[in-house]
Each structure stands twice: as structure tokens, then as C-alpha cells.
Amino acid sequence: MKNVNSINELAKEFEDIVLEESNLIRKESIVALKHIATGKYLSSISNLRYTTGSKSQLVFVGSSEPDPNSLWKISFSSELATYTDTFITLQHVKSNNMFLGINHGYKYNTGYNSEFGFHYNKSPSNNHIEVSCNNFNNSGYDRNNYWVNNWKFNYSKVGDHQGYLKSNDIVNLSINKRDINNGSIHHNQYEFLRSHDIQFTIGNDTFQEVVCHDERLGGNDEWCIELIHEVKIF
């Protein structure tokens, strides 16, 4: 603590420390992710599925205020998440054990030289990678699916930002990309979470698309992570 010259300064210093502590995002906190460019929140709806691609539970940006469909339980290995080396998972609160991630089909070619490879499902309205909610074990695969749900976060304005993840930080979220030919993880190749003005429809309902991409980062890739201190909206 820096030097203080009065009781008022001491009280202010203490208030700042308490506020900083209250804004730290801890393991299994409930959070919402606001898309900076549109002001809408990352959302999913239990059992509402894409009609294309993996046909998994859809992900979109919806309301301009947090609502039950936009709440996520964030988890990581330690009590607090550091910017340097932490991976996170985001579990949709309103769904049964469903996590944010990407799902790409598993291809198996039988023959004398059997080989396998992965192909990503495409998003409904363009050629980017589909983002969905699912509950596959992220360490295994079957003949049809391989699921990845470990996300890395970076401070969007400073590449080497230090410290702990806290409420109202603006971040980029990324996920490891797998080689489509042999399934190996490219540890330096990431797909970034993005939303944009492109929409898609399911039945009579229209949704704003969320995708993963490996293009240059911009405003559509920024998310404000907000700690939900009290869940009163159920």
C-alpha cells in the first residue's frame, strides 16, 4: 500500500482494495459476455438446435441486457484466472451440462492405408466455423464428433497484459485449431470467437450469428466479461 496522509485517504485506499477484490472472477463464477460491437449478450437456448452443420445446440448474440439464456458458469484450474496461461470453460447455466465450444465431424477412411481426419462444421450463414453448445467429453471422439471447449482469453488492447481476469475486462476468446488431416492440435493456431451483423433463421425466428475464425482481429472479436454478483433474473 502506498503512503497515506490521512484517515480519509486510508479509507479510500481500503475501498479501492475491496472493490478490486469484488470484481475478480473466481472459479465457477456466473458471468455474461457482452459483444462490444453490438452491445448484445452471448446466448444459447436449451434444446434449440442448428438445422445445418453439427445440428448441436445453437449459440447466438441476443438480448441487450443479461437474461437467463446469457448466463455462463466459468471454470478453470485455479481459484483465479491469470492472463498468461489459463484456459477456461463456459458452461451454459440454463442447459444441462452444455459447454461453449466447436464441434467438427470425424471422418474415417477404411482401406489398405486407413487414415482419419477432421472437418469443421460451417456456420449457418457463411464459411466460418460453427460455434455451439454440447456436452461431449472434450478428451475423446466417436465416429461422428470431436468436441473442443477449452478457451484462451487475451486482453484485447494489450497483447502481454498481466494480472487476473476481472469483471468488465474486454477480451478476445480463442480456441486451439486442429489439423484437418491428422487431428493433431496446432498449439500456435487459434480460432477466435466473433459475432457480426449476419443473421440466420430457424423456423420463424431470426438469430445473430456467432462463429470462430482465423482472420485478422477487429471490433467484432471483442467481448466484455461481466461478473453476475447476484442472479435475480430467474
Phi and psi in degrees as GROMACS dihedral restraints (atoms count N, CA, C in turn):
[ dihedral_restraints ]
;  ai    aj    ak    al  type     phi  dphi    fc
    3     4     5     6     1   -71.8    20    10
    4     5     6     7     1   165.5    20    10
    6     7     8     9     1   -63.7    20    10
    7     8     9    10     1   138.6    20    10
    9    10    11    12     1  -122.8    20    10
   10    11    12    13     1   149.1    20    10
   12    13    14    15     1  -113.5    20    10
   13    14    15    16     1    -0.5    20    10
   15    16    17    18     1  -158.1    20    10
   16    17    18    19     1   166.7    20    10
   18    19    20    21     1   -62.8    20    10
   19    20    21    22     1   -38.0    20    10
   21    22    23    24     1   -62.7    20    10
   22    23    24    25     1   -42.0    20    10
   24    25    26    27     1   -65.5    20    10
   25    26    27    28     1   -38.3    20    10
   27    28    29    30     1   -64.0    20    10
   28    29    30    31     1   -43.3    20    10
   30    31    32    33     1   -63.6    20    10
   31    32    33    34     1   -40.7    20    10
   33    34    35    36     1   -65.1    20    10
   34    35    36    37     1   -40.8    20    10
   36    37    38    39     1   -61.3    20    10
   37    38    39    40     1   -42.0    20    10
   39    40    41    42     1   -65.5    20    10
   40    41    42    43     1   -42.5    20    10
   42    43    44    45     1   -60.9    20    10
   43    44    45    46     1   -40.0    20    10
   45    46    47    48     1   -64.2    20    10
   46    47    48    49     1   -39.6    20    10
   48    49    50    51     1   -65.5    20    10
   49    50    51    52     1   -44.2    20    10
   51    52    53    54     1   -62.3    20    10
   52    53    54    55     1   -42.6    20    10
   54    55    56    57     1   -63.7    20    10
   55    56    57    58     1   -43.2    20    10
   57    58    59    60     1   -61.2    20    10
   58    59    60    61     1   -43.5    20    10
   60    61    62    63     1   -64.2    20    10
   61    62    63    64     1   -40.1    20    10
   63    64    65    66     1   -68.8    20    10
   64    65    66    67     1   -21.9    20    10
   66    67    68    69     1   -92.5    20    10
   67    68    69    70     1    -6.5    20    10
   69    70    71    72     1   -67.4    20    10
   70    71    72    73     1   136.2    20    10
   72    73    74    75     1   -91.9    20    10
   73    74    75    76     1   117.1    20    10
   75    76    77    78     1  -101.7    20    10
   76    77    78    79     1   164.8    20    10
   78    79    80    81     1   -54.8    20    10
   79    80    81    82     1   131.3    20    10
   81    82    83    84     1    67.7    20    10
   82    83    84    85     1    24.0    20    10
   84    85    86    87     1   -68.9    20    10
   85    86    87    88     1   158.2    20    10
   87    88    89    90     1   -97.1    20    10
   88    89    90    91     1   127.6    20    10
   90    91    92    93     1  -132.0    20    10
   91    92    93    94     1   164.1    20    10
   93    94    95    96     1  -127.7    20    10
   94    95    96    97     1   149.8    20    10
   96    97    98    99     1  -118.8    20    10
   97    98    99   100     1   110.5    20    10
   99   100   101   102     1   -94.4    20    10
  100   101   102   103     1   127.7    20    10
  102   103   104   105     1   -74.5    20    10
  103   104   105   106     1   117.7    20    10
  105   106   107   108     1   -61.6    20    10
  106   107   108   109     1   -43.3    20    10
  108   109   110   111     1   -66.0    20    10
  109   110   111   112     1   -33.8    20    10
  111   112   113   114     1  -111.0    20    10
  112   113   114   115     1   -15.3    20    10
  114   115   116   117     1    73.8    20    10
  115   116   117   118     1    14.6    20    10
  117   118   119   120     1  -106.4    20    10
  118   119   120   121     1   158.5    20    10
  120   121   122   123     1  -101.9    20    10
  121   122   123   124     1   140.2    20    10
  123   124   125   126     1   -60.9    20    10
  124   125   126   127     1   127.1    20    10
  126   127   128   129     1  -141.0    20    10
  127   128   129   130     1   162.9    20    10
  129   130   131   132     1  -149.3    20    10
  130   131   132   133     1   162.2    20    10
  132   133   134   135     1  -129.4    20    10
  133   134   135   136     1   124.5    20    10
  135   136   137   138     1   -54.1    20    10
  136   137   138   139     1   127.2    20    10
  138   139   140   141     1    69.5    20    10
  139   140   141   142     1     5.8    20    10
  141   142   143   144     1   -92.8    20    10
  142   143   144   145     1   119.5    20    10
  144   145   146   147     1  -117.0    20    10
  145   146   147   148     1   154.4    20    10
  147   148   149   150     1   -60.2    20    10
  148   149   150   151     1   150.1    20    10
  150   151   152   153     1   -97.0    20    10
  151   152   153   154     1    -3.2    20    10
  153   154   155   156     1  -126.4    20    10
  154   155   156   157     1   179.0    20    10
  156   157   158   159     1    61.6    20    10
  157   158   159   160     1  -130.3    20    10
  159   160   161   162     1   -75.4    20    10
  160   161   162   163     1   -17.5    20    10
  162   163   164   165     1    59.4    20    10
  163   164   165   166     1    29.5    20    10
  165   166   167   168     1   -84.0    20    10
  166   167   168   169     1   177.2    20    10
  168   169   170   171     1   -63.4    20    10
  169   170   171   172     1   129.8    20    10
  171   172   173   174     1   -76.0    20    10
  172   173   174   175     1   157.7    20    10
  174   175   176   177     1  -127.0    20    10
  175   176   177   178     1   140.1    20    10
  177   178   179   180     1  -156.4    20    10
  178   179   180   181     1   173.1    20    10
  180   181   182   183     1  -106.3    20    10
  181   182   183   184     1   130.6    20    10
  183   184   185   186     1  -123.1    20    10
  184   185   186   187     1   -96.5    20    10
  186   187   188   189     1   -71.0    20    10
  187   188   189   190     1   152.3    20    10
  189   190   191   192     1   -85.9    20    10
  190   191   192   193     1     0.5    20    10
  192   193   194   195     1  -129.8    20    10
  193   194   195   196     1   149.3    20    10
  195   196   197   198     1   -60.2    20    10
  196   197   198   199     1   135.8    20    10
  198   199   200   201     1  -138.4    20    10
  199   200   201   202     1   175.8    20    10
  201   202   203   204     1   -55.7    20    10
  202   203   204   205     1   -30.3    20    10
  204   205   206   207     1   -76.6    20    10
  205   206   207   208     1    -9.6    20    10
  207   208   209   210     1  -109.7    20    10
  208   209   210   211     1    16.4    20    10
  210   211   212   213     1  -101.3    20    10
  211   212   213   214     1   137.2    20    10
  213   214   215   216     1  -132.8    20    10
  214   215   216   217     1   140.0    20    10
  216   217   218   219     1   -91.9    20    10
  217   218   219   220     1   120.8    20    10
  219   220   221   222     1   -96.7    20    10
  220   221   222   223     1   134.4    20    10
  222   223   224   225     1  -133.5    20    10
  223   224   225   226     1   150.4    20    10
  225   226   227   228     1  -158.5    20    10
  226   227   228   229     1   176.8    20    10
  228   229   230   231     1   -75.3    20    10
  229   230   231   232     1   -28.0    20    10
  231   232   233   234     1  -109.4    20    10
  232   233   234   235     1   177.8    20    10
  234   235   236   237     1   -68.7    20    10
  235   236   237   238     1   -37.5    20    10
  237   238   239   240     1  -120.9    20    10
  238   239   240   241     1   153.3    20    10
  240   241   242   243     1  -103.8    20    10
  241   242   243   244     1   122.1    20    10
  243   244   245   246     1   -93.4    20    10
  244   245   246   247     1   154.8    20    10
  246   247   248   249     1   -74.0    20    10
  247   248   249   250     1   -15.6    20    10
  249   250   251   252     1   -82.2    20    10
  250   251   252   253     1   -39.7    20    10
  252   253   254   255     1  -148.8    20    10
  253   254   255   256     1    24.8    20    10
  255   256   257   258     1  -102.6    20    10
  256   257   258   259     1   134.2    20    10
  258   259   260   261     1  -107.3    20    10
  259   260   261   262     1   145.7    20    10
  261   262   263   264     1  -124.7    20    10
  262   263   264   265     1   157.7    20    10
  264   265   266   267     1  -119.7    20    10
  265   266   267   268     1   151.5    20    10
  267   268   269   270     1  -125.0    20    10
  268   269   270   271     1   109.1    20    10
  270   271   272   273     1   -98.8    20    10
  271   272   273   274     1   127.5    20    10
  273   274   275   276     1   -70.3    20    10
  274   275   276   277     1   122.0    20    10
  276   277   278   279     1   -64.8    20    10
  277   278   279   280     1   -39.3    20    10
  279   280   281   282     1   -82.8    20    10
  280   281   282   283     1    -6.1    20    10
  282   283   284   285     1  -107.8    20    10
  283   284   285   286     1   163.9    20    10
  285   286   287   288     1   -88.2    20    10
  286   287   288   289     1    96.2    20    10
  288   289   290   291     1    58.8    20    10
  289   290   291   292     1    42.7    20    10
  291   292   293   294     1  -107.9    20    10
  292   293   294   295     1   134.1    20    10
  294   295   296   297     1  -119.2    20    10
  295   296   297   298     1   148.1    20    10
  297   298   299   300     1   -72.2    20    10
  298   299   300   301     1   132.0    20    10
  300   301   302   303     1  -176.9    20    10
  301   302   303   304     1  -165.6    20    10
  303   304   305   306     1  -124.1    20    10
  304   305   306   307     1   144.0    20    10
  306   307   308   309     1  -126.1    20    10
  307   308   309   310     1   120.0    20    10
  309   310   311   312     1  -125.4    20    10
  310   311   312   313     1   138.3    20    10
  312   313   314   315     1   -63.6    20    10
  313   314   315   316     1   154.6    20    10
  315   316   317   318     1  -107.7    20    10
  316   317   318   319     1   122.4    20    10
  318   319   320   321     1  -105.8    20    10
  319   320   321   322     1   139.2    20    10
  321   322   323   324     1  -133.7    20    10
  322   323   324   325     1   121.2    20    10
  324   325   326   327     1  -101.8    20    10
  325   326   327   328     1   115.3    20    10
  327   328   329   330     1   -90.4    20    10
  328   329   330   331     1   135.3    20    10
  330   331   332   333     1   171.1    20    10
  331   332   333   334     1  -171.0    20    10
  333   334   335   336     1   -61.5    20    10
  334   335   336   337     1   -43.0    20    10
  336   337   338   339     1  -110.1    20    10
  337   338   339   340     1    78.9    20    10
  339   340   341   342     1   -66.5    20    10
  340   341   342   343     1   133.1    20    10
  342   343   344   345     1  -134.1    20    10
  343   344   345   346     1   158.9    20    10
  345   346   347   348     1  -132.2    20    10
  346   347   348   349     1   157.6    20    10
  348   349   350   351     1  -157.0    20    10
  349   350   351   352     1   171.3    20    10
  351   352   353   354     1  -120.1    20    10
  352   353   354   355     1   143.7    20    10
  354   355   356   357     1  -131.2    20    10
  355   356   357   358     1   133.8    20    10
  357   358   359   360     1   -78.7    20    10
  358   359   360   361     1   144.2    20    10
  360   361   362   363     1   -74.2    20    10
  361   362   363   364     1   140.1    20    10
  363   364   365   366     1   -88.4    20    10
  364   365   366   367     1   148.1    20    10
  366   367   368   369     1   -66.0    20    10
  367   368   369   370     1   160.1    20    10
  369   370   371   372     1   -61.5    20    10
  370   371   372   373     1   -33.1    20    10
  372   373   374   375     1  -115.2    20    10
  373   374   375   376     1    -4.7    20    10
  375   376   377   378     1  -152.9    20    10
  376   377   378   379     1  -166.1    20    10
  378   379   380   381     1   -97.5    20    10
  379   380   381   382     1    13.2    20    10
  381   382   383   384     1   -80.8    20    10
  382   383   384   385     1   177.6    20    10
  384   385   386   387     1   -83.4    20    10
  385   386   387   388     1   133.8    20    10
  387   388   389   390     1   -65.9    20    10
  388   389   390   391     1   137.4    20    10
  390   391   392   393     1  -109.8    20    10
  391   392   393   394     1   136.4    20    10
  393   394   395   396     1  -148.2    20    10
  394   395   396   397     1   178.1    20    10
  396   397   398   399     1  -111.4    20    10
  397   398   399   400     1   135.5    20    10
  399   400   401   402     1  -156.0    20    10
  400   401   402   403     1   173.9    20    10
  402   403   404   405     1  -129.4    20    10
  403   404   405   406     1    24.8    20    10
  405   406   407   408     1   -63.7    20    10
  406   407   408   409     1   148.9    20    10
  408   409   410   411     1   -65.4    20    10
  409   410   411   412     1   121.3    20    10
  411   412   413   414     1   -73.9    20    10
  412   413   414   415     1    -1.1    20    10
  414   415   416   417     1  -103.1    20    10
  415   416   417   418     1     3.3    20    10
  417   418   419   420     1  -143.8    20    10
  418   419   420   421     1   177.8    20    10
  420   421   422   423     1  -146.2    20    10
  421   422   423   424     1   161.7    20    10
  423   424   425   426     1  -119.6    20    10
  424   425   426   427     1  -167.6    20    10
  426   427   428   429     1   -69.9    20    10
  427   428   429   430     1   -16.0    20    10
  429   430   431   432     1  -115.0    20    10
  430   431   432   433     1   -19.3    20    10
  432   433   434   435     1  -142.4    20    10
  433   434   435   436     1   145.9    20    10
  435   436   437   438     1  -138.0    20    10
  436   437   438   439     1   129.9    20    10
  438   439   440   441     1  -116.8    20    10
  439   440   441   442     1   134.0    20    10
  441   442   443   444     1  -128.0    20    10
  442   443   444   445     1   126.8    20    10
  444   445   446   447     1  -137.9    20    10
  445   446   447   448     1    16.2    20    10
  447   448   449   450     1   -95.1    20    10
  448   449   450   451     1   115.7    20    10
  450   451   452   453     1  -105.5    20    10
  451   452   453   454     1   145.4    20    10
  453   454   455   456     1  -107.2    20    10
  454   455   456   457     1   144.0    20    10
  456   457   458   459     1  -121.4    20    10
  457   458   459   460     1   143.3    20    10
  459   460   461   462     1  -132.0    20    10
  460   461   462   463     1   142.6    20    10
  462   463   464   465     1   -64.7    20    10
  463   464   465   466     1   124.5    20    10
  465   466   467   468     1   -68.5    20    10
  466   467   468   469     1   -25.7    20    10
  468   469   470   471     1   -96.6    20    10
  469   470   471   472     1   -21.8    20    10
  471   472   473   474     1  -132.6    20    10
  472   473   474   475     1   118.4    20    10
  474   475   476   477     1   -65.0    20    10
  475   476   477   478     1   -34.3    20    10
  477   478   479   480     1  -111.0    20    10
  478   479   480   481     1    36.4    20    10
  480   481   482   483     1   -59.5    20    10
  481   482   483   484     1   137.4    20    10
  483   484   485   486     1  -107.3    20    10
  484   485   486   487     1   169.1    20    10
  486   487   488   489     1   105.1    20    10
  487   488   489   490     1  -170.1    20    10
  489   490   491   492     1  -100.9    20    10
  490   491   492   493     1   151.1    20    10
  492   493   494   495     1   -66.6    20    10
  493   494   495   496     1   132.1    20    10
  495   496   497   498     1  -141.4    20    10
  496   497   498   499     1   164.8    20    10
  498   499   500   501     1   -59.5    20    10
  499   500   501   502     1   140.3    20    10
  501   502   503   504     1    76.3    20    10
  502   503   504   505     1     6.1    20    10
  504   505   506   507     1   -65.5    20    10
  505   506   507   508     1   142.4    20    10
  507   508   509   510     1  -102.9    20    10
  508   509   510   511     1   120.8    20    10
  510   511   512   513     1  -129.9    20    10
  511   512   513   514     1   161.3    20    10
  513   514   515   516     1  -104.4    20    10
  514   515   516   517     1   137.9    20    10
  516   517   518   519     1  -111.3    20    10
  517   518   519   520     1   133.9    20    10
  519   520   521   522     1  -139.0    20    10
  520   521   522   523     1   161.9    20    10
  522   523   524   525     1  -139.3    20    10
  523   524   525   526     1   145.1    20    10
  525   526   527   528     1   -61.7    20    10
  526   527   528   529     1   137.0    20    10
  528   529   530   531     1   -93.9    20    10
  529   530   531   532     1   139.2    20    10
  531   532   533   534     1  -101.3    20    10
  532   533   534   535     1   148.6    20    10
  534   535   536   537     1   -69.4    20    10
  535   536   537   538     1   128.0    20    10
  537   538   539   540     1   -71.5    20    10
  538   539   540   541     1   -13.2    20    10
  540   541   542   543     1   -93.2    20    10
  541   542   543   544     1   -38.6    20    10
  543   544   545   546     1  -128.3    20    10
  544   545   546   547     1    -0.3    20    10
  546   547   548   549     1    82.4    20    10
  547   548   549   550     1    -1.6    20    10
  549   550   551   552     1   -72.3    20    10
  550   551   552   553     1   150.7    20    10
  552   553   554   555     1   -81.4    20    10
  553   554   555   556     1   132.3    20    10
  555   556   557   558     1   -93.3    20    10
  556   557   558   559     1   101.8    20    10
  558   559   560   561     1   -67.4    20    10
  559   560   561   562     1   -18.7    20    10
  561   562   563   564     1  -106.6    20    10
  562   563   564   565     1     8.9    20    10
  564   565   566   567     1  -115.8    20    10
  565   566   567   568     1   121.1    20    10
  567   568   569   570     1  -125.7    20    10
  568   569   570   571     1   150.5    20    10
  570   571   572   573     1  -104.7    20    10
  571   572   573   574     1   134.9    20    10
  573   574   575   576     1  -103.8    20    10
  574   575   576   577     1   143.8    20    10
  576   577   578   579     1   -76.0    20    10
  577   578   579   580     1   127.8    20    10
  579   580   581   582     1  -139.7    20    10
  580   581   582   583     1   147.9    20    10
  582   583   584   585     1  -125.1    20    10
  583   584   585   586     1   163.3    20    10
  585   586   587   588     1  -157.5    20    10
  586   587   588   589     1  -176.5    20    10
  588   589   590   591     1   -77.2    20    10
  589   590   591   592     1    -5.8    20    10
  591   592   593   594     1   -70.2    20    10
  592   593   594   595     1   135.1    20    10
  594   595   596   597     1  -119.5    20    10
  595   596   597   598     1   160.9    20    10
  597   598   599   600     1  -138.9    20    10
  598   599   600   601     1   162.6    20    10
  600   601   602   603     1  -120.8    20    10
  601   602   603   604     1   146.3    20    10
  603   604   605   606     1  -130.4    20    10
  604   605   606   607     1   113.8    20    10
  606   607   608   609     1    64.0    20    10
  607   608   609   610     1  -124.6    20    10
  609   610   611   612     1   -98.6    20    10
  610   611   612   613     1     4.4    20    10
  612   613   614   615     1  -103.2    20    10
  613   614   615   616     1   142.8    20    10
  615   616   617   618     1  -112.1    20    10
  616   617   618   619     1   138.2    20    10
  618   619   620   621     1  -130.5    20    10
  619   620   621   622     1   145.6    20    10
  621   622   623   624     1   -87.1    20    10
  622   623   624   625     1   126.6    20    10
  624   625   626   627     1   -71.9    20    10
  625   626   627   628     1   145.5    20    10
  627   628   629   630     1  -123.4    20    10
  628   629   630   631     1   132.8    20    10
  630   631   632   633     1  -138.2    20    10
  631   632   633   634     1   173.4    20    10
  633   634   635   636     1  -115.6    20    10
  634   635   636   637     1   147.2    20    10
  636   637   638   639     1  -150.1    20    10
  637   638   639   640     1   165.3    20    10
  639   640   641   642     1  -121.7    20    10
  640   641   642   643     1    28.4    20    10
  642   643   644   645     1   -88.8    20    10
  643   644   645   646     1  -176.9    20    10
  645   646   647   648     1   -64.8    20    10
  646   647   648   649     1   139.5    20    10
  648   649   650   651     1   -74.1    20    10
  649   650   651   652     1   148.4    20    10
  651   652   653   654     1  -153.4    20    10
  652   653   654   655     1  -165.0    20    10
  654   655   656   657     1   -62.3    20    10
  655   656   657   658     1   -28.1    20    10
  657   658   659   660     1   -72.9    20    10
  658   659   660   661     1    -5.8    20    10
  660   661   662   663     1  -104.5    20    10
  661   662   663   664     1     7.5    20    10
  663   664   665   666     1   -99.5    20    10
  664   665   666   667     1   135.1    20    10
  666   667   668   669     1  -131.6    20    10
  667   668   669   670     1   134.9    20    10
  669   670   671   672     1   -97.5    20    10
  670   671   672   673     1   119.9    20    10
  672   673   674   675     1   -90.6    20    10
  673   674   675   676     1   124.0    20    10
  675   676   677   678     1  -117.8    20    10
  676   677   678   679     1   125.2    20    10
  678   679   680   681     1   -77.9    20    10
  679   680   681   682     1   127.5    20    10
  681   682   683   684     1   -94.1    20    10
  682   683   684   685     1   103.7    20    10
  684   685   686   687     1   -71.9    20    10
  685   686   687   688     1   -40.5    20    10
  687   688   689   690     1  -134.3    20    10
  688   689   690   691     1   123.7    20    10
  690   691   692   693     1   -89.3    20    10
  691   692   693   694     1    99.2    20    10
  693   694   695   696     1  -111.7    20    10
  694   695   696   697     1     4.1    20    10
  696   697   698   699     1  -102.1    20    10
  697   698   699   700     1     8.2    20    10
